[in-house]
Amino acid sequence: MTKADLVEQVTAAMARTSGPLISKKDCARVVDAFLDAIKSALKEQHNIEVRGFGTFKIRRRKTRMARNPRTGEPVEVAARPVPVFKPSKELRALVADEPHEGLDGPEEEIG
């Protein structure tokens, strides 16, 4: 799902629940503002908890050894902060209850 798809779905949901109160353009601004608020909070090392959905936070990835793909030489990759998302119990249960096609084999990304 792209950001444009998200805007489309939110606009449609708003129209279903309370009539066309918000235009698609205004909805796009709300989605952008929401995402900007999350990015800004993460940049300042704050956690963002959305109850019933999950938590966005910064985790520090340790220094590790890797290989240069061209030369095969070992290189040290420095420690760095990375954003992570931890889904809530409710979201995990919702996803687990839904039947998903083609998930009989090894883990893979859906989308």
RAPEGI-V550246 format. One record per residue. N is the residue number from 1. RES is the residue in three letters. SS is DSSP state (2 for helix, 1 for strand, 0 for the rest). PHI is phi in radians with two decimals (999 if undefined). OMEGA is omega in radians with two decimals (none if undefined). Layout:
N;RES;SS;PHI;OMEGA, N;RES;SS;PHI;OMEGA
This chain:
1;MET;0;999;3.11, 2;THR;0;-1.61;3.11, 3;LYS;2;-1.10;3.10, 4;ALA;2;-1.09;3.09, 5;ASP;2;-1.12;3.12, 6;LEU;2;-1.08;3.11, 7;VAL;2;-1.04;3.13, 8;GLU;2;-1.05;-3.12, 9;GLN;2;-1.18;3.13, 10;VAL;2;-1.16;3.11, 11;THR;2;-1.06;3.13, 12;ALA;2;-1.13;3.13, 13;ALA;2;-1.13;3.11, 14;MET;2;-1.11;3.14, 15;ALA;2;-1.16;-3.14, 16;ARG;2;-1.20;-3.01, 17;THR;2;-1.46;-3.06, 18;SER;2;-2.50;-3.13, 19;GLY;0;1.40;-3.09, 20;PRO;0;-1.28;-3.12, 21;LEU;0;-1.48;-3.04, 22;ILE;0;-2.32;3.13, 23;SER;0;-1.36;3.12, 24;LYS;2;-1.09;3.13, 25;LYS;2;-1.13;3.11, 26;ASP;2;-1.17;3.11, 27;CYS;2;-1.11;3.10, 28;ALA;2;-1.08;3.10, 29;ARG;2;-1.13;3.12, 30;VAL;2;-1.13;3.13, 31;VAL;2;-1.08;3.11, 32;ASP;2;-1.06;-3.14, 33;ALA;2;-1.12;3.11, 34;PHE;2;-1.08;-3.13, 35;LEU;2;-1.15;3.09, 36;ASP;2;-1.11;3.12, 37;ALA;2;-1.13;3.10, 38;ILE;2;-1.13;-3.14, 39;LYS;2;-1.06;-3.13, 40;SER;2;-1.10;3.14, 41;ALA;2;-1.13;3.12, 42;LEU;2;-1.14;3.12, 43;LYS;2;-1.06;3.13, 44;GLU;0;-1.59;3.08, 45;GLN;0;1.18;3.10, 46;HIS;0;-1.67;3.00, 47;ASN;0;-1.51;3.08, 48;ILE;1;-2.11;-3.14, 49;GLU;1;-1.88;3.05, 50;VAL;1;-1.92;-3.06, 51;ARG;0;-0.96;3.14, 52;GLY;0;1.41;3.14, 53;PHE;0;-2.11;3.12, 54;GLY;1;2.81;-3.09, 55;THR;1;-2.21;3.01, 56;PHE;1;-1.73;3.10, 57;LYS;1;-2.71;3.11, 58;ILE;1;-1.80;3.08, 59;ARG;1;-2.10;3.14, 60;ARG;1;-1.60;3.08, 61;ARG;1;-1.46;-3.09, 62;LYS;0;-1.23;3.00, 63;THR;0;-1.10;-3.12, 64;ARG;1;-2.57;3.08, 65;MET;1;-1.71;3.10, 66;ALA;1;-2.42;3.11, 67;ARG;1;-2.15;3.02, 68;ASN;0;-1.20;-3.06, 69;PRO;0;-1.14;-3.13, 70;ARG;0;-1.44;-3.04, 71;THR;0;-1.81;-3.10, 72;GLY;0;1.41;3.14, 73;GLU;0;-1.20;3.04, 74;PRO;1;-1.23;3.09, 75;VAL;1;-2.33;3.11, 76;GLU;1;-1.61;3.07, 77;VAL;1;-1.72;-3.06, 78;ALA;0;-1.16;3.04, 79;ALA;0;-1.11;-3.14, 80;ARG;1;-2.78;3.08, 81;PRO;1;-1.40;3.09, 82;VAL;1;-2.34;3.08, 83;PRO;1;-1.33;3.09, 84;VAL;1;-2.34;3.08, 85;PHE;1;-2.19;3.08, 86;LYS;1;-2.01;-3.14, 87;PRO;1;-1.19;3.11, 88;SER;0;-1.29;3.08, 89;LYS;2;-1.04;-3.13, 90;GLU;2;-1.10;-3.14, 91;LEU;2;-1.18;3.11, 92;ARG;2;-1.07;3.14, 93;ALA;2;-1.15;3.13, 94;LEU;2;-1.07;-3.14, 95;VAL;2;-1.21;-3.12, 96;ALA;2;-1.18;-3.12, 97;ASP;2;-1.34;-3.11, 98;GLU;0;-1.46;3.06, 99;PRO;0;-1.28;3.14, 100;HIS;0;-2.10;3.14, 101;GLU;0;-1.27;3.02, 102;GLY;0;1.28;-3.14, 103;LEU;0;-1.80;3.13, 104;ASP;0;-1.39;-3.08, 105;GLY;0;-1.59;-3.12, 106;PRO;0;-1.17;-3.12, 107;GLU;0;-1.06;3.06, 108;GLU;0;-2.66;-3.12, 109;GLU;0;-1.38;3.10, 110;ILE;0;-1.79;3.07, 111;GLY;0;2.50;none
